[in-house]
Amino acid sequence: MSHKKAVKKKFIVKLILLGFVIFFVFAVVQILDYSLVRTAIITDTSEEGSVVWQIDMVRVDRNFTAITGWAFIPGQAPSDMAIKVVLQNTETKESFELPTTLTVRDDINDQYADDIDYSKTGFLSRVNNQFLDLEETSYDIYIEFISRSQPVFIKTDQVVRKP
């Protein structure tokens, strides 16, 4: 009987250790994901066009900068599109792409009531502020909208700066 209890305790200890390892790996992946800033070259800037978009929030706190919004082409299903947020240094014009993930935005379908589901057109970009020089400069926000492998950059007239 005591042998079964010992085996059961070993199993539980191993299961708990496995849980900690999985949690640790997940935390490291999250940290690395917000650190993947890539150099970008802004081309094909579109002042007006078929893309409708909105920046909902630009938040700069002590450690991170976050930008949320949405973008899509009305009448076109968002199945073959990607959205990236690009920041351009207002002084040097150096640009870089932020880690951006698509988010579900059910409220978009209320605004654009056709037969197309636009709910998967939201985005969230978040970057560690150590990659930004907010003490010395500010950054223009661009949306890189890629549809059918064709990128278009949209200047949003919004700026990231130290609060």
Phi and psi in degrees as a GROMACS rama.xvg file:
@    title "Ramachandran Plot"
@    xaxis  label "Phi"
@    yaxis  label "Psi"
@TYPE xy
-70.2488  -27.274  SER-2
-65.5416  -39.0592  HIS-3
-65.6809  -38.2188  LYS-4
-67.0984  -38.9386  LYS-5
-65.6425  -41.6343  ALA-6
-64.9768  -40.3777  VAL-7
-64.5153  -41.5488  LYS-8
-65.1305  -42.1545  LYS-9
-61.1075  -42.0651  LYS-10
-62.466  -43.9927  PHE-11
-65.7754  -41.8692  ILE-12
-61.8902  -44.2284  VAL-13
-63.096  -40.2509  LYS-14
-64.6273  -41.4987  LEU-15
-65.6033  -43.8467  ILE-16
-61.6318  -41.0387  LEU-17
-61.1431  -40.7273  LEU-18
-61.5504  -43.1001  GLY-19
-63.3892  -41.3862  PHE-20
-63.2903  -44.2933  VAL-21
-62.169  -43.4904  ILE-22
-61.6977  -43.9391  PHE-23
-62.5594  -44.9425  PHE-24
-62.5418  -42.8024  VAL-25
-60.6977  -43.3248  PHE-26
-64.0057  -41.6317  ALA-27
-64.6783  -41.9408  VAL-28
-62.5351  -41.5169  VAL-29
-62.0898  -43.6342  GLN-30
-63.8657  -44.1725  ILE-31
-66.6266  -36.7996  LEU-32
-60.8273  -38.8412  ASP-33
-82.3513  2.71064  TYR-34
-110.419  0.663896  SER-35
-89.2455  78.9712  LEU-36
-98.035  126.704  VAL-37
-115.521  146.538  ARG-38
-65.1424  141.82  THR-39
-132.679  152.872  ALA-40
-118.834  119.152  ILE-41
-83.6831  119.355  ILE-42
-132.288  166.073  THR-43
49.4121  52.8466  ASP-44
-70.3624  131.046  THR-45
-113.131  117.812  SER-46
-76.8557  -45.5191  GLU-47
-131.274  158.432  GLU-48
171.827  -163.805  GLY-49
-84.5177  -9.30062  SER-50
-83.94  126.178  VAL-51
-101.07  143.42  VAL-52
-154.657  166.22  TRP-53
-158.835  136.64  GLN-54
-95.6952  117.65  ILE-55
-86.225  -37.3714  ASP-56
-152.346  138.035  MET-57
-126.025  112.531  VAL-58
-122.626  124.791  ARG-59
-115.812  115.726  VAL-60
-114.475  -165.583  ASP-61
-63.1327  -37.0658  ARG-62
-111.082  -30.4411  ASN-63
-133.04  156.563  PHE-64
-117.354  131.501  THR-65
-126.441  140.309  ALA-66
-133.108  128.287  ILE-67
-126.138  156.183  THR-68
173.464  -158.341  GLY-69
-153.769  159.252  TRP-70
-160.368  141.805  ALA-71
-168.039  172.397  PHE-72
-106.831  116.572  ILE-73
-57.9114  136.919  PRO-74
87.0822  -4.85112  GLY-75
-118.339  125.744  GLN-76
-62.6188  137.313  ALA-77
-80.5176  22.1946  PRO-78
-71.8496  -28.4196  SER-79
-117.632  57.0285  ASP-80
-141.597  160.692  MET-81
-143.074  151.876  ALA-82
-129.602  134.033  ILE-83
-132.672  147.135  LYS-84
-102.476  131.389  VAL-85
-122.271  133.062  VAL-86
-106.216  138.814  LEU-87
-121.907  124.332  GLN-88
-58.9942  126.078  ASN-89
-68.3525  -21.157  THR-90
-95.0122  -53.4406  GLU-91
-89.2126  -14.8203  THR-92
65.5397  13.4395  LYS-93
-70.0917  135.433  GLU-94
-122.428  148.776  SER-95
-149.471  148.687  PHE-96
-88.8276  133.903  GLU-97
-91.6689  154.089  LEU-98
-61.5681  122.465  PRO-99
-129.924  133.989  THR-100
-120.957  146.009  THR-101
-78.477  143.581  LEU-102
-127.133  158.86  THR-103
-87.1176  128.603  VAL-104
-129.594  88.9988  ARG-105
-65.8991  -23.1863  ASP-106
-68.3787  -19.8178  ASP-107
-65.8953  -38.0379  ILE-108
-64.1163  -26.9227  ASN-109
-70.7433  -33.715  ASP-110
-79.3767  -32.9161  GLN-111
-121.964  88.2471  TYR-112
-92.5733  64.0604  ALA-113
-107.714  -168.54  ASP-114
-85.0163  11.2619  ASP-115
-102.876  139.727  ILE-116
-88.05  107.286  ASP-117
-96.5866  10.0812  TYR-118
-64.522  -22.3692  SER-119
-98.7175  38.9497  LYS-120
-115.692  6.5511  THR-121
-82.4939  162.434  GLY-122
-145.11  155.677  PHE-123
-137.349  124.038  LEU-124
-116.829  137.057  SER-125
-144.461  133.931  ARG-126
-139.846  146.049  VAL-127
-70.0828  132.914  ASN-128
-65.4716  -13.5005  ASN-129
-65.2053  -18.1114  GLN-130
-89.839  -5.33386  PHE-131
-112.227  145.107  LEU-132
-103.93  68.2405  ASP-133
-72.6559  -14.9115  LEU-134
-71.7197  -34.5531  GLU-135
-106.134  -23.3712  GLU-136
-147.415  175.836  THR-137
-127.731  170.756  SER-138
-134.032  130.344  TYR-139
-75.8456  141.681  ASP-140
-98.3931  127.126  ILE-141
-118.26  148.93  TYR-142
-107.47  124.487  ILE-143
-95.4542  110.822  GLU-144
-104.609  119.613  PHE-145
-113.495  116.893  ILE-146
-128.481  126.37  SER-147
52.8098  43.9477  ARG-148
65.9415  13.9812  SER-149
-109.515  110.347  GLN-150
-82.8427  143.173  PRO-151
-134.615  132.103  VAL-152
-99.2452  132.248  PHE-153
-117.423  120.018  ILE-154
-80.8571  125.498  LYS-155
-92.0217  -8.59871  THR-156
62.6059  20.7559  ASP-157
-112.576  151.105  GLN-158
-130.321  140.78  VAL-159
-97.0247  125.512  VAL-160
-147.581  165.795  ARG-161
-61.1299  133.052  LYS-162
